[in-house]
Amino acid sequence: MAESMKGLKRSHRCTEVSNANIGEEVTVMGWVQKRRNLGSLIFVDLRDRSGLLQVVFDEDNVGSEGFEKAGSLRSEYVVAITGKVEKRSAAVNENMKTGDIEIIASSLRILSEAQTPPFPIEENSQTKDEIRLKYRYLDLRRPDIQRNLMLRSKVAYLMRDFMAKEGFIEIETPVLTKSTPEGARDYLVPSRVHPGSFYALPQSPQLFKQLLMCSGYDRYFQITKCFRDEDLRADRQPEFTQADMELSFVDEEDVMDVNERLLQYVFKEAIGVDIALPLPRMPWQEAMDRFGSDKPDTRFGMELIDVSQTVAGCGFGVFTGALENGGSVRAIVVPGQAGMPRKKIDKLVEYARGCGAKGLAYLGINEDGTYKSSFAKFMTEDELKALIEKTQANVGDLILFAADKNKIVWNVLGALRLELGKQLEMIDENQFNFLWVTQFPLLEWSDEEERFVAMHHPFTMPVEEDWEKVDDNPGAVRAKAYDIVLNGTELGGGSVRIHQDDIQEKMFEVLGFTKEQAWEQFGFLLNAFQYGVPPHAGLAYGLDRMVMHMVHADSIRDVIAFPKVKDASDLMSEAPGAVDEKQLEELGISVIQVKEEPSQE
C-alpha cells in the first residue's frame, strides 16, 4: 500500500551522492529500476532523472518489516529511502556514475506502486515507436530521452542568456492571428464571438516581429511555438519550437555575425563542441550544382558533376533528349563500387524513380578495363573515355547518371548521394559541419499555381543589382536570403526584409496580388510601414532540429516531450478527436462526413 512522505525531505538526487558523502545519512527518492533478492541481502537500483544509485537492504539495518517491504518492490515502484552512504562492498561498476558507492538503507517508504510497464524503461529502447508513443509518459522516463530534454532546456537557457547580453529584448507575439497566404497550410481556430470568422495559429511570428522593428525595439528575440499543417517527416512536426529574432539598422553580415557567435557559444557550453569562425558560405546555385541540395551535407564528397557538354551529340538518346528539352546530364562517382550486384543497382534505380527520375543510367569500370553499363552499347569507345575523364572516375568505381530537367536531376542525384553516403558509411556522425547557403532565388515557378511564388516570403529583399530583371526574367532575381545548414539539415533561415514601398508593391504585383488583395491580407503591416520603418533583417532556428543534431537522434520526436506521429495525431492523448455537438453549435460549425472513395484495386 502506498504511503505518504510524512514530512520526509529528499536530500540528494541519485547521482548527487558521491564519495564525499561516505559516512553521511542521506534521503533519496525515485523509481525502482531493478531489484535483486540474494536471500539475506536485497539490492535495488534506484533511478531518478540524474541517473542510478545502488541501495542495499539487510534485516539488521532496515528491520524485519522494512526488509519484507523491500522484498515486495517491483520495477517502477516509487520509493523514498533513507540510509548511510558507504563504499561498495562488492566490485565497482564502472558503467555507473555512482558505481563505487552504495546506500545501506535504514528506512523505506513505498510512495506509489506500479503495474508492470508494457516495455522496459531502458536506454536505446527497441520497442516499436507506436507502443512507446502511446505510453509516452513511460517512454519519457528513459534515461536517454531525459538527457535529451534536459539538454534542450539547457540550450534554450543558453540562447536566452547570449541574446540578452547582445541587447535583444524577449517579446511574446500572438498565437491567435490572421490567416495569410504564401506559405504552408494554416491551422484554423473558429471564433465563437465572430461567427464564420477564423483565427490562424502562427506559422512563424514573421509579421509581428517586423512590426516590432517599426515600433523601435531594435533587437527582438523569442522562443515560441509555431504551427504548420503539412506532411510530416523525421525533422518536421505540425507544432514546433522556433528561436526567432529580428534586428534593425543591419544587413545580412550583421545577422550572420551575431548568429555565428550564438552557435559557437551554445555548442561549446551545451555539448563541449568548438566551432571555428567564420562559418563557410556557399551561394545557392553552387550548392545545387555541387550537391543537388540547398541544404548540403558537406561531411563527405561524392559531389555532382555536370557532364552535359561531354555527352552532347553522343549516341545515347536519353542523354541527348534531356539536353534538347533544356535539361542537363549529371553524375556522381561512387568509389570502389563497380562490382555492386545488379540487384542493388536495381534498388538504386527504384529509389531514383521515387525521387522523380524516369530511370538511372550507370557505368562501372571493371578491373580488367571492361565496362558494366546500362548504355555503353549506345556510345563509342572515345565517348565513354571522355565521360570517364570528365568524372575523374578510377578503375573499380561506379558512375551513376541522371538526365532530365535541372530540378529533377538535382533532386535525384542529391538524394542518391545521401542514401549511398549512409549505406557505404562515408559520413562521420561525430562531425558538425555548419554552412551558410546564400543568394537564394527570390522567386520560384509553381506548376500547380501557374505563377511565380516567393521562395521564402513576400517581404524578402532582392539583391539590388538583380532587381532590374524582375519584369523580363523574374526567376533570375536573387534574394538577400540565407539559411544556416548543419550536416544536411536546414537549422534556420532568414533574410533582409523589404522596407521600401515601391519594391514591396512591385513584389506583390509579381506574385499576382492586386493592390486591394495585398492590403486585405497584409494591411496592418503595410499601414505600419507608412509611419517610418527602419531597414531590418532576421533569422529563425528550428530549436528541435538543433537539439536533434546535438544528441545524434534520428528524429525530432526524441527531443520533443509529447510529439505527434506521421498523420499528425497524438497516440497518447488520441488528439485530434471529435468534439461535443454543443461546442460546434456555439461556433456555428457543421461537420460534413466525407465518404471514402471505393478502392480501384
Wavefront OBJ file of the C-alpha trace (Angstrom):
o trace
v 0.000 0.000 0.000
v 1.252 3.487 -0.901
v 2.472 5.658 1.972
v 2.768 9.424 2.386
v 6.094 11.205 2.711
v 5.164 12.222 6.306
v 7.383 15.276 6.180
v 10.371 13.366 4.766
v 12.575 15.565 2.528
v 14.856 14.435 -0.265
v 18.460 15.403 0.494
v 20.054 14.378 -2.806
v 19.224 13.213 -6.298
v 20.649 9.780 -7.027
v 23.905 10.805 -8.715
v 24.417 13.796 -6.428
v 25.525 11.238 -3.836
v 29.293 10.659 -4.126
v 32.443 9.615 -2.275
v 32.286 12.955 -0.476
v 29.136 11.741 1.301
v 30.600 8.481 2.683
v 29.507 8.082 6.296
v 26.610 10.534 5.918
v 22.910 9.758 6.174
v 21.004 10.743 3.041
v 17.430 10.510 1.769
v 16.870 9.683 -1.896
v 13.638 9.255 -3.845
v 12.843 7.816 -7.223
v 11.753 4.787 -9.251
v 12.875 1.197 -8.808
v 14.862 0.222 -11.901
v 15.751 -3.292 -10.761
v 15.547 -5.460 -7.627
v 17.839 -8.428 -6.886
v 16.992 -10.660 -3.898
v 20.005 -12.661 -2.639
v 18.237 -14.033 0.435
v 19.975 -12.188 3.262
v 20.520 -9.072 1.125
v 18.270 -7.218 -1.316
v 19.854 -4.899 -3.901
v 17.794 -2.158 -5.543
v 18.896 0.130 -8.381
v 17.095 3.420 -7.773
v 16.541 5.790 -10.701
v 15.702 9.466 -10.989
v 16.415 11.964 -13.750
v 20.064 12.229 -12.690
v 20.826 8.508 -13.046
v 21.125 5.313 -10.971
v 22.177 4.595 -7.390
v 22.523 1.193 -5.702
v 20.708 0.652 -2.387
v 21.337 -2.350 -0.122
v 18.699 -3.697 2.272
v 19.598 -6.062 5.111
v 17.391 -7.019 8.040
v 19.845 -5.753 10.683
v 19.649 -2.165 9.375
v 16.122 -1.868 7.990
v 14.283 -4.218 10.357
v 12.165 -7.245 9.503
v 9.183 -5.157 8.354
v 11.375 -2.953 6.157
v 13.179 -5.993 4.739
v 9.869 -7.651 3.891
v 8.707 -4.415 2.258
v 11.924 -4.254 0.210
v 11.238 -7.805 -0.975
v 7.892 -6.659 -2.376
v 9.394 -3.938 -4.567
v 8.793 -4.185 -8.309
v 10.004 -2.271 -11.334
v 8.735 1.357 -11.423
v 7.570 1.475 -7.781
v 8.150 4.991 -6.431
v 10.047 4.922 -3.143
v 11.744 7.102 -0.539
v 14.855 5.604 1.093
v 16.983 6.850 3.965
v 20.344 5.308 4.703
v 24.100 5.692 5.141
v 26.500 6.137 2.226
v 29.293 3.548 2.125
v 31.955 2.329 -0.275
v 30.750 -0.644 -2.284
v 31.427 -3.926 -0.602
v 31.479 -5.758 -3.933
v 33.068 -4.891 -7.281
v 32.928 -1.310 -8.544
v 30.564 -0.738 -11.511
v 32.490 1.408 -13.975
v 29.359 1.966 -16.072
v 27.549 3.856 -13.302
v 28.382 7.365 -12.139
v 27.793 6.138 -8.582
v 29.396 2.746 -9.262
v 31.857 2.910 -6.347
v 29.322 3.671 -3.586
v 26.025 2.360 -2.236
v 23.442 3.270 0.372
v 22.832 0.931 3.286
v 19.125 1.530 3.837
v 17.714 2.209 7.287
v 14.147 3.033 6.224
v 11.911 2.523 3.177
v 8.637 4.104 2.210
v 6.679 2.934 -0.826
v 5.154 6.161 -2.132
v 3.410 4.557 -5.110
v 3.032 1.062 -6.503
v 3.148 0.394 -10.243
v 1.808 -2.080 -12.749
v 4.326 -3.902 -14.917
v 5.094 -1.425 -17.746
v 4.371 -2.526 -21.346
v 8.064 -2.199 -22.230
v 11.356 -1.970 -20.298
v 12.370 1.505 -19.121
v 15.878 1.429 -20.562
v 18.193 3.319 -22.891
v 18.102 2.750 -26.666
v 14.749 1.018 -26.464
v 13.969 -1.426 -29.280
v 10.235 -1.159 -28.591
v 8.136 -0.077 -31.575
v 7.532 3.662 -31.803
v 3.755 3.176 -31.763
v 3.906 1.499 -28.320
v 6.416 3.961 -26.896
v 4.375 6.964 -28.029
v 1.101 5.511 -26.766
v 2.722 5.292 -23.329
v 4.851 8.401 -23.778
v 4.756 9.198 -20.034
v 6.677 5.939 -19.503
v 8.932 6.470 -22.515
v 9.906 9.844 -21.049
v 11.376 8.039 -18.033
v 14.081 6.503 -20.235
v 17.486 7.977 -19.322
v 18.429 8.839 -22.924
v 15.160 10.722 -23.537
v 15.543 12.529 -20.199
v 19.081 13.583 -21.125
v 17.792 14.888 -24.453
v 15.100 17.025 -22.834
v 17.455 18.324 -20.158
v 19.932 19.322 -22.880
v 17.104 21.034 -24.766
v 16.315 23.031 -21.624
v 19.986 23.996 -21.312
v 20.161 25.086 -24.972
v 17.086 27.322 -24.531
v 18.657 28.888 -21.424
v 21.994 29.461 -23.193
v 20.245 31.104 -26.136
v 18.341 33.465 -23.859
v 21.500 34.245 -21.908
v 23.506 35.064 -25.056
v 20.747 37.118 -26.674
v 20.138 39.167 -23.513
v 23.857 40.025 -23.353
v 23.701 41.070 -27.031
v 20.922 43.575 -26.283
v 17.928 41.561 -27.502
v 14.549 42.019 -25.818
v 12.351 38.934 -25.413
v 8.798 39.767 -26.503
v 5.868 37.364 -26.935
v 3.800 37.641 -30.116
v 0.187 36.427 -30.548
v -0.776 32.793 -31.023
v -4.229 33.649 -32.396
v -3.501 35.544 -35.613
v -4.928 36.219 -39.075
v -4.587 33.651 -41.843
v -2.274 34.782 -44.660
v -1.348 33.079 -47.959
v 2.077 32.298 -49.442
v 3.107 29.573 -47.030
v 2.180 26.141 -45.720
v -1.409 25.403 -44.727
v -2.602 27.176 -41.596
v -4.216 25.525 -38.608
v -7.501 27.414 -38.253
v -9.316 28.239 -34.994
v -13.015 29.209 -35.237
v -14.178 32.295 -33.360
v -17.299 31.961 -31.180
v -17.866 35.711 -30.870
v -17.269 36.348 -34.579
v -19.352 33.609 -36.248
v -17.935 32.457 -39.572
v -14.525 34.014 -38.852
v -11.338 32.183 -38.015
v -8.029 32.815 -36.351
v -4.912 31.045 -37.631
v -2.167 29.586 -35.474
v 1.120 31.245 -36.493
v 3.454 29.525 -38.933
v 6.027 31.995 -37.638
v 5.938 35.387 -35.889
v 7.134 36.997 -39.146
v 4.724 39.944 -39.480
v 4.685 40.737 -35.776
v 8.455 40.816 -35.439
v 8.627 43.200 -38.390
v 6.042 45.376 -36.644
v 8.239 45.358 -33.533
v 11.038 46.790 -35.663
v 8.604 49.526 -36.783
v 7.934 50.129 -33.098
v 11.584 50.808 -32.374
v 12.524 47.739 -30.320
v 15.704 47.359 -32.350
v 16.585 43.791 -31.341
v 13.820 41.250 -30.665
v 14.114 37.588 -29.622
v 11.612 34.883 -28.750
v 11.476 31.116 -28.249
v 7.966 30.305 -29.428
v 5.635 27.587 -30.701
v 4.749 27.651 -34.420
v 2.283 25.533 -36.373
v 2.171 24.242 -39.962
v -0.428 21.888 -41.370
v 1.932 19.987 -43.657
v 3.095 16.423 -44.163
v 5.449 15.120 -41.503
v 8.932 13.645 -41.800
v 11.808 12.839 -39.440
v 12.752 16.508 -38.871
v 9.255 18.030 -39.099
v 6.249 18.231 -36.740
v 2.891 20.064 -37.019
v 3.830 22.115 -33.959
v 7.438 23.013 -33.391
v 9.579 25.417 -31.398
v 11.281 28.314 -33.123
v 14.074 30.502 -31.795
v 13.179 33.737 -33.559
v 14.984 37.061 -33.901
v 14.834 40.359 -35.785
v 17.313 43.275 -35.880
v 17.044 46.877 -37.094
v 19.611 49.013 -38.968
v 21.537 45.921 -40.109
v 22.397 43.977 -43.240
v 22.963 40.256 -43.737
v 26.548 40.465 -42.460
v 25.356 41.691 -39.059
v 22.781 38.891 -38.778
v 25.315 36.235 -39.746
v 27.880 37.599 -37.287
v 25.610 37.507 -34.234
v 24.315 34.055 -35.171
v 27.750 32.573 -35.718
v 28.758 33.725 -32.260
v 25.461 32.411 -30.838
v 26.080 28.957 -32.330
v 29.687 28.946 -31.147
v 28.591 29.795 -27.587
v 25.670 27.343 -27.407
v 27.530 24.341 -28.862
v 30.564 24.906 -26.622
v 28.577 25.393 -23.416
v 25.955 22.706 -24.112
v 27.996 19.810 -25.557
v 31.638 20.953 -25.492
v 31.984 21.274 -29.281
v 34.279 24.005 -30.625
v 33.025 25.748 -33.766
v 35.645 27.627 -35.795
v 34.530 31.026 -37.112
v 33.772 32.407 -39.601
v 31.495 29.676 -40.930
v 31.878 28.785 -44.619
v 29.409 30.245 -47.143
v 28.097 28.891 -50.406
v 25.737 30.536 -52.935
v 22.520 28.604 -53.608
v 23.474 27.912 -57.242
v 26.802 26.369 -56.229
v 25.107 24.222 -53.576
v 22.641 22.865 -56.132
v 25.308 22.242 -58.764
v 27.723 20.512 -56.382
v 25.352 18.695 -54.011
v 21.916 18.719 -55.638
v 20.554 20.301 -52.477
v 20.115 23.734 -50.900
v 20.986 22.138 -47.545
v 24.088 20.139 -48.461
v 25.787 17.656 -46.178
v 29.448 18.568 -46.597
v 30.832 15.831 -44.324
v 31.655 13.677 -47.344
v 32.429 14.070 -51.050
v 30.741 12.291 -53.977
v 29.706 15.644 -55.444
v 27.634 16.059 -58.591
v 29.448 16.502 -61.907
v 27.827 18.209 -64.913
v 28.634 16.098 -67.984
v 26.155 17.808 -70.319
v 28.806 19.168 -72.693
v 30.675 15.870 -72.712
v 27.654 13.832 -73.824
v 26.206 16.422 -76.230
v 25.838 14.727 -79.601
v 26.517 11.224 -78.269
v 24.522 8.208 -79.437
v 22.513 7.721 -76.238
v 19.058 9.250 -76.790
v 18.228 9.553 -73.081
v 21.150 11.963 -72.633
v 20.680 13.965 -75.823
v 16.892 14.096 -75.353
v 17.266 15.664 -71.927
v 19.631 18.297 -73.336
v 17.289 19.097 -76.246
v 14.490 19.735 -73.707
v 16.598 22.289 -71.858
v 17.728 19.913 -69.105
v 21.112 18.573 -68.100
v 23.017 15.327 -67.583
v 24.877 14.995 -64.298
v 26.697 12.216 -62.474
v 28.049 11.055 -59.141
v 31.039 8.741 -58.792
v 30.608 6.011 -56.165
v 34.158 4.965 -55.245
v 35.023 1.263 -55.330
v 31.509 0.095 -56.208
v 31.913 -1.120 -59.798
v 31.240 -4.620 -58.517
v 27.924 -3.658 -56.929
v 25.455 -6.532 -57.544
v 22.781 -5.928 -60.154
v 20.026 -6.353 -57.529
v 21.457 -3.494 -55.501
v 21.755 -1.297 -58.600
v 18.124 -2.081 -59.432
v 17.153 -0.900 -55.939
v 19.009 2.371 -56.592
v 17.100 2.748 -59.871
v 13.811 2.302 -57.994
v 14.963 4.799 -55.360
v 15.759 7.307 -58.121
v 12.304 6.808 -59.633
v 10.821 7.529 -56.226
v 12.646 10.864 -56.337
v 11.115 11.795 -59.707
v 13.530 10.218 -62.198
v 12.379 8.267 -65.236
v 15.356 5.980 -64.686
v 19.019 5.881 -63.744
v 21.962 5.181 -66.054
v 25.137 3.584 -64.710
v 28.670 2.814 -65.792
v 31.028 0.584 -63.791
v 34.749 0.472 -64.629
v 35.916 -3.103 -64.102
v 39.421 -4.080 -63.055
v 40.095 -5.658 -66.488
v 39.213 -2.436 -68.319
v 35.756 -3.583 -69.408
v 32.539 -1.792 -68.538
v 29.385 -2.793 -66.703
v 26.850 -0.358 -68.080
v 23.212 0.266 -68.979
v 24.115 2.413 -72.007
v 27.711 1.676 -73.171
v 26.468 -0.002 -76.372
v 24.971 3.330 -77.498
v 28.286 5.185 -77.244
v 31.687 4.945 -78.905
v 34.827 3.997 -77.004
v 36.089 7.581 -77.303
v 32.803 8.960 -75.927
v 32.991 6.595 -72.944
v 36.633 7.530 -72.282
v 35.750 11.248 -72.418
v 32.935 10.638 -69.935
v 35.211 8.784 -67.516
v 37.864 11.506 -67.855
v 35.283 14.220 -67.129
v 34.084 12.454 -63.971
v 37.677 11.587 -62.925
v 36.456 8.082 -62.105
v 39.011 5.347 -61.425
v 39.114 1.632 -62.083
v 36.680 -0.036 -59.666
v 34.349 2.975 -59.454
v 30.665 3.121 -60.333
v 29.226 6.221 -62.063
v 25.510 6.997 -61.756
v 23.823 9.387 -64.207
v 20.548 11.327 -64.188
v 19.244 13.146 -67.267
v 16.211 15.430 -67.097
v 15.235 18.976 -66.151
v 17.707 20.511 -63.695
v 15.266 20.430 -60.786
v 14.698 16.674 -61.181
v 18.377 15.881 -61.768
v 19.397 17.806 -58.646
v 16.721 16.136 -56.566
v 17.537 12.624 -57.764
v 21.334 12.752 -57.501
v 21.219 14.811 -54.294
v 19.042 12.163 -52.640
v 21.089 9.268 -54.074
v 24.282 10.854 -52.809
v 22.907 10.974 -49.250
v 21.486 7.449 -49.430
v 24.768 5.981 -50.683
v 26.753 8.033 -48.187
v 24.796 6.334 -45.388
v 24.854 2.866 -46.938
v 28.613 2.972 -47.539
v 29.320 4.570 -44.119
v 31.075 7.562 -45.670
v 29.685 10.002 -43.072
v 31.414 10.859 -39.789
v 28.453 11.066 -37.409
v 30.528 12.926 -34.783
v 31.353 15.790 -37.146
v 29.464 19.108 -37.084
v 29.690 20.848 -40.477
v 27.983 24.237 -40.499
v 27.398 26.164 -43.711
v 25.649 29.368 -44.760
v 23.730 28.942 -48.014
v 23.185 32.402 -49.516
v 21.700 34.186 -52.541
v 18.613 32.023 -52.923
v 16.314 32.758 -55.853
v 13.790 35.388 -54.801
v 11.003 33.608 -56.703
v 10.291 30.090 -57.950
v 7.780 28.923 -60.518
v 4.838 26.890 -59.230
v 3.431 24.462 -61.814
v 0.433 23.927 -59.537
v -0.485 27.621 -59.338
v 0.991 28.554 -62.748
v 2.717 31.624 -61.351
v 5.834 32.710 -59.527
v 5.714 32.335 -55.742
v 8.091 33.652 -53.094
v 10.767 31.087 -52.238
v 10.842 32.424 -48.663
v 8.074 35.010 -48.145
v 6.811 38.187 -49.876
v 8.859 40.515 -47.650
v 12.310 39.253 -48.685
v 14.638 41.902 -50.108
v 16.029 41.247 -53.618
v 19.706 41.693 -54.433
v 19.847 45.282 -55.745
v 21.706 44.582 -58.987
v 19.207 41.817 -59.913
v 16.026 43.843 -59.365
v 16.062 45.226 -62.916
v 15.416 41.651 -64.173
v 12.146 41.302 -62.248
v 9.907 42.020 -65.260
v 11.787 40.174 -68.009
v 13.356 37.282 -66.075
v 11.917 37.087 -62.534
v 13.414 33.633 -61.920
v 16.926 35.115 -62.205
v 16.465 37.589 -59.341
v 18.444 36.569 -56.272
v 17.302 37.283 -52.723
v 19.135 38.631 -49.710
v 18.224 35.385 -48.025
v 20.414 32.990 -46.064
v 19.971 29.563 -44.459
v 22.166 28.096 -41.748
v 22.736 24.405 -42.545
v 24.168 21.681 -40.309
v 25.056 18.219 -41.650
v 22.455 18.334 -44.403
v 19.658 19.849 -42.311
v 18.349 23.400 -42.527
v 18.698 24.624 -38.933
v 17.318 28.060 -39.671
v 16.639 30.633 -42.312
v 16.296 34.352 -42.641
v 16.578 37.355 -44.892
v 16.888 41.079 -45.170
v 13.330 42.450 -45.358
v 11.869 44.905 -47.852
v 11.330 48.297 -46.242
v 10.772 50.449 -49.366
v 7.176 50.934 -50.541
v 7.948 50.750 -54.271
v 9.829 47.453 -54.025
v 7.135 45.914 -51.806
v 4.342 46.966 -54.176
v 6.251 45.535 -57.150
v 6.881 42.307 -55.246
v 3.145 41.865 -54.640
v 2.486 42.584 -58.315
v 4.963 39.909 -59.439
v 3.332 37.437 -57.044
v -0.052 38.089 -58.635
v -1.579 40.229 -55.869
v -3.695 43.238 -56.746
v -3.143 46.251 -54.526
v -6.509 45.552 -52.900
v -5.605 41.906 -52.212
v -2.263 42.907 -50.711
v -3.928 45.386 -48.370
v -6.642 42.884 -47.456
v -4.069 40.281 -46.426
v -1.254 42.436 -45.029
v -2.911 45.789 -44.437
v -1.827 46.178 -40.816
v 1.839 45.705 -41.791
v 1.679 47.924 -44.878
v -0.108 50.595 -42.876
v 2.609 50.487 -40.205
v 5.254 50.908 -42.909
v 3.750 54.325 -43.734
v 4.874 55.678 -40.370
v 8.612 55.162 -40.670
v 10.166 51.707 -40.948
v 13.871 51.030 -40.367
v 15.911 48.665 -42.549
v 15.667 45.306 -40.794
v 16.586 41.654 -41.107
v 16.186 38.474 -39.119
v 16.502 34.749 -38.780
v 14.691 31.863 -37.075
v 16.010 28.479 -35.920
v 14.163 25.214 -35.507
v 15.148 24.519 -31.899
v 14.006 20.884 -32.177
v 16.269 20.254 -35.174
v 19.266 21.836 -33.463
v 18.941 19.656 -30.360
v 18.289 16.585 -32.546
v 21.729 17.038 -34.102
v 23.393 17.735 -30.765
v 22.242 14.381 -29.360
v 22.647 12.493 -32.696
v 18.971 11.485 -32.723
v 17.367 10.145 -35.896
v 14.101 12.033 -35.331
v 12.992 15.237 -33.621
v 10.434 13.113 -31.768
v 13.330 12.098 -29.493
v 13.844 15.707 -28.347
v 10.180 16.758 -28.015
v 8.286 15.766 -24.868
v 4.948 14.933 -26.491
v 5.365 14.636 -30.278
v 2.875 13.729 -32.989
v 3.210 10.805 -35.408
v 3.198 10.829 -39.203
v -0.519 11.570 -39.590
v -0.233 14.486 -37.095
v -2.066 12.573 -34.361
v -1.061 12.036 -30.728
v -1.220 8.319 -29.901
v -1.210 9.017 -26.159
v -3.979 11.639 -25.841
v -5.741 10.476 -29.041
v -5.781 14.013 -30.463
v -7.293 15.162 -32.731
v -10.736 13.943 -31.738
v -14.418 14.672 -32.155
v -15.978 17.411 -30.013
v -19.365 17.745 -28.395
v -22.205 18.806 -30.698
v -22.977 21.708 -28.353
v -19.482 23.151 -28.879
v -19.970 23.008 -32.643
v -23.338 24.745 -32.366
v -21.790 27.586 -30.318
v -19.218 28.040 -33.080
v -21.762 27.786 -35.894
v -19.932 24.805 -37.377
v -21.483 21.807 -39.092
v -19.285 18.770 -39.709
v -19.786 17.024 -43.037
v -18.928 13.341 -43.140
v -16.697 12.690 -46.154
v -17.327 9.341 -47.808
v -14.211 7.426 -48.751
v -13.911 6.645 -52.438
v -14.023 2.882 -53.157
v -10.645 1.382 -53.957
v -9.862 0.922 -57.659
v -7.643 -2.074 -56.973
l 1 2 3 4 5 6 7 8 9 10 11 12 13 14 15 16 17 18 19 20 21 22 23 24 25 26 27 28 29 30 31 32 33 34 35 36 37 38 39 40 41 42 43 44 45 46 47 48 49 50 51 52 53 54 55 56 57 58 59 60 61 62 63 64 65 66 67 68 69 70 71 72 73 74 75 76 77 78 79 80 81 82 83 84 85 86 87 88 89 90 91 92 93 94 95 96 97 98 99 100 101 102 103 104 105 106 107 108 109 110 111 112 113 114 115 116 117 118 119 120 121 122 123 124 125 126 127 128 129 130 131 132 133 134 135 136 137 138 139 140 141 142 143 144 145 146 147 148 149 150 151 152 153 154 155 156 157 158 159 160 161 162 163 164 165 166 167 168 169 170 171 172 173 174 175 176 177 178 179 180 181 182 183 184 185 186 187 188 189 190 191 192 193 194 195 196 197 198 199 200 201 202 203 204 205 206 207 208 209 210 211 212 213 214 215 216 217 218 219 220 221 222 223 224 225 226 227 228 229 230 231 232 233 234 235 236 237 238 239 240 241 242 243 244 245 246 247 248 249 250 251 252 253 254 255 256 257 258 259 260 261 262 263 264 265 266 267 268 269 270 271 272 273 274 275 276 277 278 279 280 281 282 283 284 285 286 287 288 289 290 291 292 293 294 295 296 297 298 299 300 301 302 303 304 305 306 307 308 309 310 311 312 313 314 315 316 317 318 319 320 321 322 323 324 325 326 327 328 329 330 331 332 333 334 335 336 337 338 339 340 341 342 343 344 345 346 347 348 349 350 351 352 353 354 355 356 357 358 359 360 361 362 363 364 365 366 367 368 369 370 371 372 373 374 375 376 377 378 379 380 381 382 383 384 385 386 387 388 389 390 391 392 393 394 395 396 397 398 399 400 401 402 403 404 405 406 407 408 409 410 411 412 413 414 415 416 417 418 419 420 421 422 423 424 425 426 427 428 429 430 431 432 433 434 435 436 437 438 439 440 441 442 443 444 445 446 447 448 449 450 451 452 453 454 455 456 457 458 459 460 461 462 463 464 465 466 467 468 469 470 471 472 473 474 475 476 477 478 479 480 481 482 483 484 485 486 487 488 489 490 491 492 493 494 495 496 497 498 499 500 501 502 503 504 505 506 507 508 509 510 511 512 513 514 515 516 517 518 519 520 521 522 523 524 525 526 527 528 529 530 531 532 533 534 535 536 537 538 539 540 541 542 543 544 545 546 547 548 549 550 551 552 553 554 555 556 557 558 559 560 561 562 563 564 565 566 567 568 569 570 571 572 573 574 575 576 577 578 579 580 581 582 583 584 585 586 587 588 589 590 591 592 593 594 595 596 597 598 599 600 601
